Amino acid sequence: YYFRMFWILIPGLKHISHLPEFSANEYVIMTDAARLIRNGDSPYQRHRFRHSPILPLMMVLNHKYWHGVGKLFYCMCDILTCVLIRNVMRKTSGKRGPSHDQIQKLIAIFWLFNPFIVYITCRGYQDTLVVMLVMATLNLLMYRRITLAGVCFGWACHFKLYPVIYFVPFLFWIMTLSGWMPPRNQNASFLASLSSLA
């Protein structure tokens, strides 16, 4: 978390560090749309705003407190994604032991310190929120919470359209849980879900 805070705070001190703006155009547009909402106007008055109006509502605090509040929210989503990934690994693997725990930690470290993921999160792309919702959907499906999984998946598709590609493997998994698919296809359907996420 502190590693991400560094990349949010330091470029934000432009009057001290003289660094260029480290915010994605998408984040700037969201912040401008949040200002319109705060003033009682429509976020769609902002040129190039083509997103869900819920996202600017989450960015209103950028104008009340600090322009990086939305990025901190995305960082929390990123940390939660790492926790959800570890839950998937624990649930899908029947192995236990120091070596398996070490593999889980290595994958968690790979996610947390992956420069590509850090770049996306700290610049303020909403994909961090979408990935967290998709992983939450997978976790809820594994614990047979079908309704909550559907809610999370619906929100993921609401913010960005591309998670809809996971609909088919998720459907296969639900059919397996509901007994609509023979048990011998259970592992195949779940592996299809995991491979699609990869």
C-alpha positions as CSV (number, residue, x, y, z in Angstrom):
1,Y,0.0,0.0,0.0
2,Y,2.8,2.4,0.9
3,F,4.5,1.6,-2.4
4,R,1.4,2.8,-4.2
5,M,1.1,5.8,-1.9
6,F,4.5,7.0,-3.0
7,W,3.5,7.1,-6.7
8,I,0.3,9.0,-5.7
9,L,1.7,11.5,-3.3
10,I,5.1,12.5,-4.9
11,P,3.8,13.5,-8.3
12,G,1.0,15.3,-6.6
13,L,3.4,17.7,-5.0
14,K,4.0,19.5,-8.3
15,H,4.8,22.8,-6.7
16,I,7.7,21.0,-4.8
17,S,8.9,18.3,-7.1
18,H,8.1,19.9,-10.5
19,L,7.1,16.5,-11.8
20,P,4.5,16.1,-14.6
21,E,0.9,15.2,-13.8
22,F,0.7,11.5,-13.0
23,S,-3.0,11.1,-13.7
24,A,-4.7,9.3,-16.5
25,N,-7.0,11.3,-18.8
26,E,-9.8,9.1,-17.7
27,Y,-9.2,10.2,-14.1
28,V,-9.1,13.8,-15.0
29,I,-12.4,13.5,-16.8
30,M,-13.9,11.7,-13.9
31,T,-12.7,14.5,-11.5
32,D,-14.1,17.2,-13.8
33,A,-17.5,15.3,-14.0
34,A,-17.5,15.1,-10.2
35,R,-17.2,18.8,-10.0
36,L,-20.2,19.2,-12.2
37,I,-22.2,16.8,-10.1
38,R,-21.2,18.7,-7.0
39,N,-22.5,21.9,-8.6
40,G,-25.8,20.2,-9.5
41,D,-25.1,19.7,-13.2
42,S,-25.0,16.6,-15.3
43,P,-21.6,14.9,-15.6
44,Y,-22.3,14.4,-19.3
45,Q,-21.7,18.1,-19.8
46,R,-18.0,17.3,-19.5
47,H,-16.5,16.8,-23.0
48,R,-15.4,13.1,-23.6
49,F,-17.3,11.8,-20.6
50,R,-18.7,8.5,-21.7
51,H,-18.8,6.5,-18.4
52,S,-21.2,5.5,-15.7
53,P,-22.5,8.5,-13.7
54,I,-21.8,6.5,-10.5
55,L,-18.0,6.8,-10.9
56,P,-18.0,10.6,-10.7
57,L,-20.1,10.4,-7.6
58,M,-17.3,8.4,-6.1
59,M,-14.9,11.2,-7.0
60,V,-16.7,14.1,-5.4
61,L,-14.4,13.8,-2.4
62,N,-11.6,14.8,-4.8
63,H,-12.9,18.4,-4.7
64,K,-13.8,18.4,-1.0
65,Y,-10.6,17.1,0.4
66,W,-7.8,16.2,-2.1
67,H,-7.5,15.3,-5.8
68,G,-6.0,11.9,-5.0
69,V,-8.8,10.5,-2.9
70,G,-10.1,8.5,-5.9
71,K,-6.7,7.0,-6.5
72,L,-6.6,5.9,-2.8
73,F,-9.9,4.2,-3.4
74,Y,-8.5,2.4,-6.4
75,C,-5.4,1.3,-4.3
76,M,-7.7,-0.2,-1.7
77,C,-9.5,-2.1,-4.6
78,D,-6.1,-3.3,-5.8
79,I,-5.2,-4.6,-2.3
80,L,-8.5,-6.3,-2.0
81,T,-8.0,-8.0,-5.4
82,C,-4.8,-9.5,-4.1
83,V,-6.7,-10.9,-1.1
84,L,-9.4,-12.3,-3.4
85,I,-6.7,-14.0,-5.6
86,R,-5.2,-15.7,-2.5
87,N,-8.7,-16.9,-1.5
88,V,-9.2,-18.4,-5.0
89,M,-5.9,-20.3,-4.6
90,R,-6.7,-21.6,-1.2
91,K,-10.1,-22.8,-2.3
92,T,-9.0,-24.4,-5.5
93,S,-6.0,-26.3,-4.2
94,G,-6.3,-29.2,-1.9
95,K,-2.6,-29.0,-1.0
96,R,-1.4,-27.6,2.3
97,G,2.1,-27.0,3.5
98,P,5.0,-24.5,3.6
99,S,5.7,-24.8,-0.1
100,H,2.1,-24.1,-1.1
101,D,1.9,-21.2,1.3
102,Q,5.2,-19.9,-0.2
103,I,3.7,-20.1,-3.7
104,Q,0.7,-18.1,-2.6
105,K,2.9,-15.4,-1.1
106,L,4.9,-15.2,-4.3
107,I,1.8,-14.7,-6.4
108,A,0.5,-12.1,-4.0
109,I,3.9,-10.2,-4.2
110,F,3.8,-10.5,-8.0
111,W,0.4,-8.9,-8.0
112,L,1.2,-6.1,-5.5
113,F,4.6,-5.1,-7.0
114,N,3.8,-5.7,-10.7
115,P,4.8,-2.4,-12.3
116,F,2.0,-2.6,-14.9
117,I,-0.7,-3.0,-12.2
118,V,0.9,-0.3,-10.0
119,Y,0.9,2.1,-13.1
120,I,-2.8,1.4,-13.8
121,T,-3.8,1.9,-10.2
122,C,-1.8,5.0,-9.3
123,R,-2.8,6.8,-12.5
124,G,-6.4,6.4,-11.7
125,Y,-7.8,3.9,-14.2
126,Q,-11.1,2.4,-13.2
127,D,-10.0,-1.0,-14.4
128,T,-8.8,-1.7,-10.9
129,L,-12.3,-1.5,-9.6
130,V,-13.6,-3.8,-12.4
131,V,-10.9,-6.4,-11.8
132,M,-11.8,-6.4,-8.1
133,L,-15.5,-7.0,-8.9
134,V,-14.7,-9.8,-11.3
135,M,-12.5,-11.5,-8.6
136,A,-15.2,-11.0,-6.0
137,T,-17.7,-12.7,-8.4
138,L,-15.4,-15.7,-8.7
139,N,-15.0,-15.9,-5.0
140,L,-18.7,-15.7,-4.3
141,L,-19.3,-18.4,-6.9
142,M,-16.9,-20.7,-5.2
143,Y,-18.7,-20.2,-1.9
144,R,-22.1,-20.7,-3.7
145,R,-23.3,-17.2,-3.2
146,I,-25.0,-17.0,-6.6
147,T,-27.1,-13.9,-6.0
148,L,-24.3,-11.8,-4.6
149,A,-22.0,-13.1,-7.4
150,G,-24.6,-11.9,-10.0
151,V,-24.7,-8.5,-8.3
152,C,-20.9,-8.1,-8.4
153,F,-20.7,-9.3,-12.0
154,G,-23.5,-6.9,-13.0
155,W,-21.6,-3.9,-11.5
156,A,-18.4,-5.0,-13.2
157,C,-20.2,-5.0,-16.6
158,H,-21.8,-1.7,-15.7
159,F,-18.5,0.0,-15.2
160,K,-16.8,-1.6,-18.2
161,L,-18.3,-3.9,-20.9
162,Y,-15.3,-6.3,-21.3
163,P,-16.1,-8.5,-18.2
164,V,-19.1,-9.9,-20.2
165,I,-16.6,-12.3,-21.8
166,Y,-16.5,-14.1,-18.5
167,F,-20.2,-14.8,-18.6
168,V,-19.9,-18.2,-20.3
169,P,-17.4,-19.8,-17.9
170,F,-19.3,-18.4,-15.0
171,L,-22.5,-19.8,-16.4
172,F,-20.8,-23.2,-16.7
173,W,-19.7,-23.0,-13.1
174,I,-23.3,-22.1,-12.0
175,M,-24.7,-25.0,-14.0
176,T,-22.2,-27.3,-12.2
177,L,-23.2,-26.0,-8.8
178,S,-26.9,-26.4,-9.7
179,G,-26.5,-29.9,-10.9
180,W,-27.4,-29.1,-14.5
181,M,-24.0,-30.3,-15.6
182,P,-22.6,-33.8,-14.9
183,P,-20.1,-33.8,-12.0
184,R,-17.3,-35.2,-14.3
185,N,-17.3,-31.8,-16.1
186,Q,-17.0,-29.8,-12.9
187,N,-13.2,-29.5,-13.0
188,A,-13.2,-28.6,-16.7
189,S,-15.7,-25.9,-16.3
190,F,-13.9,-24.3,-13.3
191,L,-10.6,-24.5,-15.2
192,A,-12.2,-22.7,-18.0
193,S,-13.2,-20.0,-15.6
194,L,-9.7,-19.6,-14.3
195,S,-8.1,-19.7,-17.8
196,S,-10.5,-17.0,-19.0
197,L,-9.4,-14.8,-16.1
198,A,-5.8,-15.3,-17.0
